[in-house]
Amino acid sequence: DLGVEENYWTLFPGPPMGSLGPDGAALSQSLAEDLHLKVGGEIVLSVDRSGTVTDDILFANRKREDTLRTLRLEVSAIVPDGRGGDFSLDAGAIGATAPRNIFVSRSTLATALQRPESANAILLHAGGVSPQDLRTALALQSQLADYGLTLVASEEGHYLALESASLL
């Protein structure tokens, strides 16, 4: 599942898809065909709220409702391959099957994950911006919290510890 904003669709040829809204989902053409879903149909999406230290500990005291969020969504669009439906961060093998994607609004997904200010990938339309310019801009804006890191001073004040929100 991918949380996207309206401008995500401008990265691909053709007219923009528009807003999905808080209860809408767009399905990749491959997934829609596999599930025999059409626009107006309903899908239930469970999202894993992983990434915290307790999720990585085998015997952590946790309940299903603490680690999963369930969203009931209406299929508002079917996204063809080549228009973003087949998007993947994995290079994949030539001839591999198309990804099965569910697109929801970024704010809907962030709310379900209880991470309103987080993203695990950001896609940018290059539009003449050099990689070095992008690295410089990100360095000026990035903070440790953007990477799930916190700087903590020891009680005695003798050292600083860089702590991660998840186990490595």
Secondary structure, DSSP 8 states (H G I E B T S, - for coil): -EEE-GGGGGGSSSS------TTEEEEEHHHHHHHT--TT-EEEEEEE---SGGGG-TT----HHHHEEEEEEEEEEEE-TTTTTT--SS---TT------EEEEHHHHHHHHT-TT--S------TT--HHHHHHHHHHH--GGGGTEEEEE-TTSS-EEEEESS--
